[in-house]
């Protein structure tokens, strides 16, 4: 269910002209981390979908720390359980 909420939110933002990025948009053969940090440097807002699983991921925690250390606005969306269920 939460995956549907995420996909719907991204679709609405795109329709409104807001460029979004997530790991699914990284082309095969590219390094996800390099692409993410490149996009992070260009971004204005990070919408972080926080869950127990999110905080167990070293990569996710590093992304959030990087965003908080930059000039980005961080919008936290807090979910219970696994956001991919």
N, C-alpha and C positions, 0 to 999 in steps of 0.2 A: 504493500500500500504506500509506504513512504517513498519507494522508488517512483511511483506514479506522481506523487506530490512534487518530487524533484524534477521529473521530466516536464510536468505541466508548468512549473515555475520557470524553468529554462525557456520553454517555448514562449510563454507570455513575455518574458524579458526580450527575447529575440524579436518578436513581433513589434515590440515597442521601440526597437532600434538599439537595445542594449546588447553589446557584444559579450558573450559568455565564453568560458573555457572550463573544460574538465578533462580528466585523463583520457576519456574515450575519444577525444579529438586529436590525439597525438598519432601521427602517421607511423606506419610500421617502419622499424629500423631507426627511429629517432629515440633519443633518450628522454623519457618522460620528465625527469627531474630538471634537465637543462631547459626544456620547453616551458615547464611551469615557472621557473625562476625568471626566465625571459619575459613571460607574460605578466608575472607579478610586478616586475619593474615598470611595466607600461600601464598597469591597472590603477584604478581609483578606489575600488571597493572589493573586498573579499567577503563573500557569503560563505561562512563556515557552517557545515551541517554537522553539529557536534553530537556524538553518541559515545557509548562505551567503546564500541569498536574503533571509532575515530581516535580516541586517546590511547588505544593499544598499538596504534600504528606509529612507528617512529617517524616515518615520512610525513604523516599528517600533522604531528606535533611540531616538527621542524617548519613546515609550511606556515602554520599558525604563528609560530614565534617570529618568523621572518616578516610576516604581514604586520604583526604588532610592533615590530622594531622599525618599520617603514612609515611612510606618511599615508598609508591606506586606511580607509574606514573599514572596520571589521564589523560585519553584521552576523552575530551568532544565532543560529537556529538550533535549538536544543531538542533532541529526540531521545526517548527512552528505547532501549533495545537496539536492534541492528537495523540501520536505515536501509539496508539492501534486502530485507525480508519482504 
